[in-house]
């Protein structure tokens, strides 16, 4: 499971995103993949080692619809399957 954070302010660095998530959730990110799209509303997929659905749900509740530099964040839990 990963957490998608979309509609990030385009001028924010990876470290800015990590610091923002840490500040509001007290969780350290293990990995982050940037998804730039057309550049107007970039997003990231984040991974937290050992995270379960309950932890990600708490993070989603905390960050979803939060405003950051006049950008309203969208946060979703992403489920991936290795099965064909």
Rosetta constraint file for C-alpha pairs under 8 A:
AtomPair CA 1 CA 47 HARMONIC 7.46 0.50
AtomPair CA 1 CA 51 HARMONIC 7.75 0.50
AtomPair CA 1 CA 52 HARMONIC 7.64 0.50
AtomPair CA 1 CA 53 HARMONIC 7.54 0.50
AtomPair CA 1 CA 77 HARMONIC 6.91 0.50
AtomPair CA 1 CA 78 HARMONIC 5.61 0.50
AtomPair CA 1 CA 79 HARMONIC 4.88 0.50
AtomPair CA 1 CA 80 HARMONIC 6.33 0.50
AtomPair CA 2 CA 45 HARMONIC 6.30 0.50
AtomPair CA 2 CA 46 HARMONIC 5.64 0.50
AtomPair CA 2 CA 47 HARMONIC 5.18 0.50
AtomPair CA 2 CA 48 HARMONIC 7.54 0.50
AtomPair CA 2 CA 56 HARMONIC 7.89 0.50
AtomPair CA 2 CA 77 HARMONIC 5.98 0.50
AtomPair CA 2 CA 78 HARMONIC 5.10 0.50
AtomPair CA 2 CA 79 HARMONIC 6.74 0.50
AtomPair CA 3 CA 45 HARMONIC 5.62 0.50
AtomPair CA 3 CA 46 HARMONIC 5.24 0.50
AtomPair CA 3 CA 47 HARMONIC 6.70 0.50
AtomPair CA 3 CA 56 HARMONIC 6.84 0.50
AtomPair CA 3 CA 60 HARMONIC 7.74 0.50
AtomPair CA 3 CA 75 HARMONIC 6.90 0.50
AtomPair CA 3 CA 76 HARMONIC 5.81 0.50
AtomPair CA 3 CA 77 HARMONIC 4.68 0.50
AtomPair CA 3 CA 78 HARMONIC 5.76 0.50
AtomPair CA 4 CA 43 HARMONIC 7.06 0.50
AtomPair CA 4 CA 44 HARMONIC 5.81 0.50
AtomPair CA 4 CA 45 HARMONIC 4.62 0.50
AtomPair CA 4 CA 46 HARMONIC 6.48 0.50
AtomPair CA 4 CA 74 HARMONIC 7.81 0.50
AtomPair CA 4 CA 75 HARMONIC 5.43 0.50
AtomPair CA 4 CA 76 HARMONIC 5.13 0.50
AtomPair CA 4 CA 77 HARMONIC 6.22 0.50
AtomPair CA 4 CA 78 HARMONIC 6.61 0.50
AtomPair CA 5 CA 43 HARMONIC 5.43 0.50
AtomPair CA 5 CA 44 HARMONIC 5.40 0.50
AtomPair CA 5 CA 45 HARMONIC 6.54 0.50
AtomPair CA 5 CA 46 HARMONIC 7.89 0.50
AtomPair CA 5 CA 73 HARMONIC 6.64 0.50
AtomPair CA 5 CA 74 HARMONIC 5.67 0.50
AtomPair CA 5 CA 75 HARMONIC 4.55 0.50
AtomPair CA 5 CA 76 HARMONIC 6.77 0.50
AtomPair CA 6 CA 41 HARMONIC 6.82 0.50
AtomPair CA 6 CA 42 HARMONIC 6.18 0.50
AtomPair CA 6 CA 43 HARMONIC 4.08 0.50
AtomPair CA 6 CA 44 HARMONIC 6.54 0.50
AtomPair CA 6 CA 73 HARMONIC 5.75 0.50
AtomPair CA 6 CA 74 HARMONIC 5.00 0.50
AtomPair CA 6 CA 75 HARMONIC 6.33 0.50
AtomPair CA 7 CA 40 HARMONIC 7.92 0.50
AtomPair CA 7 CA 41 HARMONIC 4.31 0.50
AtomPair CA 7 CA 42 HARMONIC 5.60 0.50
AtomPair CA 7 CA 43 HARMONIC 5.92 0.50
AtomPair CA 7 CA 71 HARMONIC 6.36 0.50
AtomPair CA 7 CA 72 HARMONIC 6.60 0.50
AtomPair CA 7 CA 73 HARMONIC 5.29 0.50
AtomPair CA 7 CA 74 HARMONIC 6.38 0.50
AtomPair CA 8 CA 12 HARMONIC 7.50 0.50
AtomPair CA 8 CA 41 HARMONIC 5.79 0.50
AtomPair CA 8 CA 42 HARMONIC 5.46 0.50
AtomPair CA 8 CA 43 HARMONIC 5.77 0.50
AtomPair CA 8 CA 68 HARMONIC 7.56 0.50
AtomPair CA 8 CA 71 HARMONIC 6.42 0.50
AtomPair CA 8 CA 72 HARMONIC 7.85 0.50
AtomPair CA 8 CA 73 HARMONIC 6.33 0.50
AtomPair CA 9 CA 41 HARMONIC 6.81 0.50
AtomPair CA 9 CA 42 HARMONIC 7.26 0.50
AtomPair CA 9 CA 68 HARMONIC 7.12 0.50
AtomPair CA 9 CA 69 HARMONIC 6.52 0.50
AtomPair CA 9 CA 70 HARMONIC 7.89 0.50
AtomPair CA 9 CA 71 HARMONIC 6.07 0.50
AtomPair CA 10 CA 39 HARMONIC 6.63 0.50
AtomPair CA 10 CA 40 HARMONIC 6.44 0.50
AtomPair CA 10 CA 41 HARMONIC 6.53 0.50
AtomPair CA 10 CA 42 HARMONIC 6.19 0.50
AtomPair CA 12 CA 16 HARMONIC 5.67 0.50
AtomPair CA 12 CA 17 HARMONIC 6.74 0.50
AtomPair CA 13 CA 17 HARMONIC 6.41 0.50
AtomPair CA 14 CA 18 HARMONIC 6.23 0.50
AtomPair CA 14 CA 32 HARMONIC 7.95 0.50
AtomPair CA 15 CA 19 HARMONIC 6.03 0.50
AtomPair CA 16 CA 20 HARMONIC 6.07 0.50
AtomPair CA 17 CA 21 HARMONIC 6.19 0.50
AtomPair CA 18 CA 22 HARMONIC 6.06 0.50
AtomPair CA 18 CA 28 HARMONIC 7.37 0.50
AtomPair CA 18 CA 29 HARMONIC 6.71 0.50
AtomPair CA 19 CA 23 HARMONIC 5.96 0.50
AtomPair CA 20 CA 24 HARMONIC 6.40 0.50
AtomPair CA 21 CA 25 HARMONIC 5.76 0.50
AtomPair CA 21 CA 26 HARMONIC 7.16 0.50
AtomPair CA 21 CA 27 HARMONIC 6.88 0.50
AtomPair CA 21 CA 28 HARMONIC 7.72 0.50
AtomPair CA 22 CA 26 HARMONIC 4.50 0.50
AtomPair CA 22 CA 27 HARMONIC 5.12 0.50
AtomPair CA 22 CA 28 HARMONIC 5.91 0.50
AtomPair CA 24 CA 62 HARMONIC 7.18 0.50
AtomPair CA 24 CA 63 HARMONIC 7.46 0.50
AtomPair CA 25 CA 59 HARMONIC 6.15 0.50
AtomPair CA 25 CA 62 HARMONIC 7.08 0.50
AtomPair CA 28 CA 48 HARMONIC 7.14 0.50
AtomPair CA 29 CA 46 HARMONIC 6.70 0.50
AtomPair CA 29 CA 47 HARMONIC 6.11 0.50
AtomPair CA 29 CA 48 HARMONIC 5.20 0.50
AtomPair CA 29 CA 49 HARMONIC 7.89 0.50
AtomPair CA 30 CA 46 HARMONIC 7.52 0.50
AtomPair CA 30 CA 47 HARMONIC 5.57 0.50
AtomPair CA 30 CA 48 HARMONIC 5.07 0.50
AtomPair CA 30 CA 49 HARMONIC 6.15 0.50
AtomPair CA 31 CA 46 HARMONIC 5.72 0.50
AtomPair CA 31 CA 47 HARMONIC 5.08 0.50
AtomPair CA 31 CA 48 HARMONIC 7.01 0.50
AtomPair CA 32 CA 44 HARMONIC 6.36 0.50
AtomPair CA 32 CA 45 HARMONIC 5.64 0.50
AtomPair CA 32 CA 46 HARMONIC 4.44 0.50
AtomPair CA 32 CA 47 HARMONIC 6.34 0.50
AtomPair CA 33 CA 44 HARMONIC 5.40 0.50
AtomPair CA 33 CA 45 HARMONIC 5.14 0.50
AtomPair CA 33 CA 46 HARMONIC 6.48 0.50
AtomPair CA 34 CA 42 HARMONIC 7.46 0.50
AtomPair CA 34 CA 43 HARMONIC 6.04 0.50
AtomPair CA 34 CA 44 HARMONIC 4.47 0.50
AtomPair CA 34 CA 45 HARMONIC 6.60 0.50
AtomPair CA 35 CA 42 HARMONIC 5.87 0.50
AtomPair CA 35 CA 43 HARMONIC 5.11 0.50
AtomPair CA 35 CA 44 HARMONIC 5.54 0.50
AtomPair CA 35 CA 45 HARMONIC 7.57 0.50
AtomPair CA 36 CA 41 HARMONIC 7.42 0.50
AtomPair CA 36 CA 42 HARMONIC 4.53 0.50
AtomPair CA 36 CA 43 HARMONIC 6.36 0.50
AtomPair CA 37 CA 41 HARMONIC 7.22 0.50
AtomPair CA 37 CA 42 HARMONIC 6.01 0.50
AtomPair CA 38 CA 42 HARMONIC 7.59 0.50
AtomPair CA 47 CA 51 HARMONIC 8.00 0.50
AtomPair CA 51 CA 55 HARMONIC 6.04 0.50
AtomPair CA 51 CA 56 HARMONIC 6.81 0.50
AtomPair CA 52 CA 56 HARMONIC 6.47 0.50
AtomPair CA 53 CA 57 HARMONIC 5.96 0.50
AtomPair CA 54 CA 58 HARMONIC 6.28 0.50
AtomPair CA 55 CA 59 HARMONIC 6.38 0.50
AtomPair CA 56 CA 60 HARMONIC 6.03 0.50
AtomPair CA 56 CA 77 HARMONIC 6.71 0.50
AtomPair CA 57 CA 61 HARMONIC 6.14 0.50
AtomPair CA 57 CA 77 HARMONIC 7.25 0.50
AtomPair CA 58 CA 62 HARMONIC 6.26 0.50
AtomPair CA 59 CA 63 HARMONIC 6.15 0.50
AtomPair CA 60 CA 64 HARMONIC 5.51 0.50
AtomPair CA 60 CA 75 HARMONIC 5.62 0.50
AtomPair CA 60 CA 76 HARMONIC 6.43 0.50
AtomPair CA 60 CA 77 HARMONIC 7.26 0.50
AtomPair CA 62 CA 66 HARMONIC 7.77 0.50
AtomPair CA 63 CA 73 HARMONIC 7.12 0.50
AtomPair CA 63 CA 74 HARMONIC 7.77 0.50
AtomPair CA 63 CA 75 HARMONIC 6.62 0.50
AtomPair CA 64 CA 73 HARMONIC 5.77 0.50
AtomPair CA 64 CA 74 HARMONIC 5.13 0.50
AtomPair CA 64 CA 75 HARMONIC 4.85 0.50
AtomPair CA 64 CA 76 HARMONIC 7.84 0.50
AtomPair CA 65 CA 72 HARMONIC 5.37 0.50
AtomPair CA 65 CA 73 HARMONIC 5.05 0.50
AtomPair CA 65 CA 74 HARMONIC 5.81 0.50
AtomPair CA 65 CA 75 HARMONIC 7.67 0.50
AtomPair CA 66 CA 72 HARMONIC 5.64 0.50
AtomPair CA 66 CA 73 HARMONIC 5.49 0.50
AtomPair CA 66 CA 74 HARMONIC 7.94 0.50
AtomPair CA 67 CA 71 HARMONIC 5.34 0.50
AtomPair CA 67 CA 72 HARMONIC 4.45 0.50
AtomPair CA 67 CA 73 HARMONIC 6.17 0.50
AtomPair CA 68 CA 72 HARMONIC 6.48 0.50
AtomPair CA 68 CA 73 HARMONIC 7.19 0.50
